[in-house]
Amino acid sequence: MKPGEVFTATTLLPEDIVMRGQGQCFNLINPHPYAEAMTATEIHLTGNSSPKGCDQNTTLIFVRSGSANLEVMGRAGDNANDSIKVEAGHAIQIRSGETFIWTFADNLIALEVRIPDSSGPYGRKQTRAAANFTRSVVQGRNVKANATSDRQFEVIFDASNGSSDATMFVGFIPPSGAPSHYHLYDEICYILRGNGEFKSGDQSQLLAAGSAFAVVPRLLHALSNTAQEDLWLLGVFRPEGSPAAAYYPDGKPAPGYSESD
């Protein structure tokens, strides 16, 4: 993991690209050199993958394009097996101890974000109580909320629908820029749609669909939309909380966020 650096499937080193059955997996955000780090893999698949286990981590998945069946095998002693038909805009959560496999995929591109569970010391401090476990959600069916600079977001998964280890959301960024800010949470960001620019320190990097980057706590950064249509950003962060939780360099909460929320 290199916080503040943008990665895409076309910029990875060969060792960061692996096969899973018929699927090509691009490890956009890897854990090194951190312990208990979140990671992100973009899978490209037509056909079937091989099984993927969630050992000591939960996995939050978002389908960017294409379609597939997602088969989920429950934990040992658990009969909670699911078979889900998914397409663009669908999100799925896989619990720690479960296994999943993609089948009958047709030009599937999906992001799989793995979040260490409470079995490790850092994970235990990040985990929140959760209820009402929901296996899958369709983006666009939840209420949007306001964030900074006329931006909106839609929460996909959080503690209210069973995600105790992280929040997943989609942010909608209109053509504009935003001042530098920081968060108190770990975050992986992935561009679903549009074009933009990501700035951190003295570095400015272009963004397009499929771009991914990691933001660690207190890393000053700014993201702007350089196109005429909304930029759609998928974010996964821990600990679970509000996507609006941001601070300016002087420590003041960004407009639209209250620490009492």
FENHUHU-V329435 format. One record per backbone hydrogen bond with DSSP energy under -1.0 kcal/mol. NH is the residue of the N-H (numbers start at 1). CO is the residue of the C=O. If there is no record, write none. Layout:
nh-><NH/NH>
co-><CO/CO>
//
This chain:
nh-><4/5/7/11/16/17/18/20/22/23/24/25/26/27/28/29/34/39/40/41/42/43/44/45/47/49/52/54/58/59/60/61/62/63/64/65/67/68/69/70/71/72/73/78/81/82/84/86/89/90/91/92/93/94/97/98/99/100/101/103/105/106/108/109/110/111/112/113/114/115/117/124/125/127/128/131/134/137/139/141/145/147/151/152/153/154/156/157/161/162/162/163/164/167/168/169/170/171/172/173/181/182/186/187/188/189/190/191/192/193/196/197/198/199/200/203/205/207/210/211/212/213/215/218/219/221/222/224/225/226/231/232/233/234/235/236/237/238/245/246/247/248/251/254/257/261>
co-><214/2/212/8/13/14/25/23/48/20/44/18/42/16/26/40/31/114/29/112/26/110/24/108/105/102/100/98/115/94/113/92/111/90/109/109/106/86/103/84/101/82/99/75/79/72/70/68/63/87/137/61/135/59/54/95/73/52/71/69/47/67/45/65/43/62/41/60/39/58/56/120/121/123/164/159/161/91/89/138/153/151/148/172/145/170/168/168/158/131/159/158/162/237/157/235/154/233/152/231/221/247/238/215/236/213/234/211/232/232/207/224/205/222/203/200/198/196/191/208/7/189/187/183/216/181/199/197/176/195/173/193/171/190/169/188/167/186/242/244/182/252/248/246/254/258>
//
